[in-house]
Amino acid sequence: MKRNDFVVKDGSESDKGFFARNIRIIAIAAVAVVLVVGIVLVARSLLNSKASAEADKAYEAYSDYYSLSGDSTQDDINKALTSLLQGEANFSAKSPVAVRINFYKADLYDRLGDADGRIGSLEKIVSNADSENYLLPIALYDLAVAYEDKGDVSKAAERYYRIYEIYGSESELSDRSLFALYRIYCQNDVAKANGYKKILEEEFKDSEYTKFLLAIGR
């Protein structure tokens, strides 16, 4: 056996051999990385463009409403309402923009004296808004008041109670709603009225409504 039959290659020769054998795989991997990065950037750009377009549509829907003032005429209110109705068609019913649009619509219907229009807009909020949306408890309370104004006490009571049911003591409207329930039932269902009074006394001790009931000896 010749002395030079066994030759230990140094590291540089070994590396060169590795890259020579795998250059194609390395090139493909590099191209794949570039493609993935490109796709991510394009997707992000499209999302930003979509968000910008939706913001423009939302502003277009809101703009006439925001321009209303105490001196606005009925024509101004109707124009703002039309813009909101047209804008609503551009968004899904559950989107935060559609929820806000219906909140503004309810206000305009109220200004126009259209009780059914107001109730319809508030019902859309109640049906579609997430519980985290701060407009939901407000819409529930306004809806309860609207039903009570129409004489539909049953539906009013249901909406009042839902505020407490969803938010408990976390909403500043819960104690007001419980007091409304007490007021509704104290004439014809004393047991139920006292049940709501008990909740007020136990969970809302510092509420002005609890203090009022205690002050009048109820």
TAGI-V338176 format. One record per pair of residues at least 4 apart in sequence whose C-alpha atoms are under 6 Angstrom apart, sorted by the first residue. I is the first residue (numbers start at 1). J is the second residue. Records with the same first field share a line. If there is no record, write none. Layout:
I = J, J
This chain:
19 = 23
59 = 63
61 = 83, 84, 87
64 = 80
65 = 80
68 = 72
72 = 76
83 = 87
84 = 88
88 = 98
91 = 98
93 = 98
94 = 128
99 = 125
102 = 121
106 = 118, 121
109 = 114, 117, 118
110 = 114, 118
119 = 123
122 = 139
125 = 129
135 = 139
137 = 163
139 = 143
140 = 159
144 = 156, 159, 160
147 = 152, 156
148 = 152, 153, 156
153 = 157
160 = 177
162 = 166
163 = 167, 174
164 = 168, 174
167 = 171
178 = 196
182 = 186, 193, 196
185 = 189, 193
186 = 190, 193
199 = 203
200 = 204, 210
201 = 205, 210
211 = 215
213 = 218
214 = 218
